[in-house]
Amino acid sequence: MKNPFAAQRESSLGRRASRLIKVFRDVLYGATVYEMVRDLRKERAQREHLFILVVFGDLIGMPILPPYYTLRLLPYALEAFPGWKRSLLRERDMTDLCDMEA
């Protein structure tokens, strides 16, 4: 007959080991590539906002492309509109400008 406490202790050790491995993996990720990933995500967001501005600038009064091409690209950029409008109309302060330079 097996001891029920031994099985519980083994599962507890397994959970602790998996938690320790996860913490070690997160620390290693943060120490090596986190900053690069954050910068790449910022760059991607900026390029997406620029693309939407060029293509759909007529929504804010800056027509750049003819309407034909705008309508052809509309299905691809439709889901990005709410975030684009929010970021375009968001108030910025000096700390945001300093963060954008880095």
C-alpha positions in Angstrom: 0.0 0.0 0.0 1.4 3.4 -1.0 1.6 6.2 1.3 -0.8 9.0 0.1 1.4 11.7 1.6 4.4 10.6 -0.5 2.4 11.1 -3.7 1.3 14.5 -2.5 4.9 15.4 -1.6 6.2 14.3 -5.0 3.5 16.4 -6.8 4.4 19.4 -4.6 8.1 19.0 -5.5 7.2 18.8 -9.2 5.2 22.0 -8.9 8.1 23.7 -7.2 10.5 22.5 -9.8 8.4 23.7 -12.6 7.9 27.1 -10.9 11.6 27.4 -10.4 12.3 26.5 -14.0 9.8 29.2 -15.1 11.3 31.8 -12.9 14.8 31.0 -14.2 13.5 31.1 -17.8 11.9 34.5 -17.2 15.0 35.9 -15.6 17.2 34.7 -18.4 14.7 36.2 -21.0 14.7 39.5 -19.2 18.5 39.6 -18.9 19.1 38.8 -22.6 16.4 39.7 -25.1 13.6 41.6 -23.4 14.8 45.0 -24.3 15.3 44.1 -28.0 11.8 42.6 -28.1 10.3 45.7 -26.6 12.1 48.0 -29.0 11.0 45.8 -32.0 7.4 45.9 -30.8 7.6 49.7 -30.6 9.1 50.0 -34.0 6.5 47.7 -35.5 3.7 49.8 -33.9 5.2 53.0 -35.2 5.5 51.6 -38.7 1.9 50.4 -38.6 0.7 53.8 -37.5 2.7 55.4 -40.3 1.2 53.0 -42.9 -2.3 53.7 -41.7 -1.6 57.4 -41.8 -0.3 57.3 -45.4 -3.1 55.1 -46.6 -6.1 56.5 -44.6 -4.8 60.0 -43.9 -8.0 61.4 -45.5 -9.9 60.4 -42.4 -8.0 63.2 -40.5 -7.8 65.6 -43.4 -4.5 64.5 -45.0 -5.3 62.8 -48.3 -2.1 61.2 -49.7 -3.2 58.2 -51.8 -6.1 58.1 -54.3 -9.3 56.7 -52.9 -9.1 53.6 -55.2 -6.1 52.2 -53.4 -7.4 53.2 -50.0 -10.5 51.2 -50.6 -8.5 48.2 -51.8 -6.4 48.3 -48.5 -9.4 48.9 -46.2 -10.1 45.3 -45.2 -6.5 44.7 -44.2 -6.3 47.8 -41.9 -9.8 47.9 -40.5 -9.0 46.2 -37.2 -6.1 48.6 -36.5 -8.3 51.8 -36.7 -9.4 52.1 -33.1 -5.9 51.7 -31.8 -4.5 54.1 -34.4 -7.1 56.8 -33.6 -6.4 56.4 -29.9 -2.7 56.7 -30.3 -3.0 59.6 -32.8 -5.3 61.6 -30.5 -3.5 60.7 -27.2 -1.9 63.5 -25.3 1.8 63.3 -25.0 4.1 64.8 -22.5 7.9 65.3 -22.3 8.5 61.8 -20.9 6.8 60.2 -23.9 9.1 62.2 -26.2 12.2 61.1 -24.3 11.1 57.5 -24.5 10.5 57.8 -28.3 14.1 58.8 -28.9 15.7 55.8 -27.3 
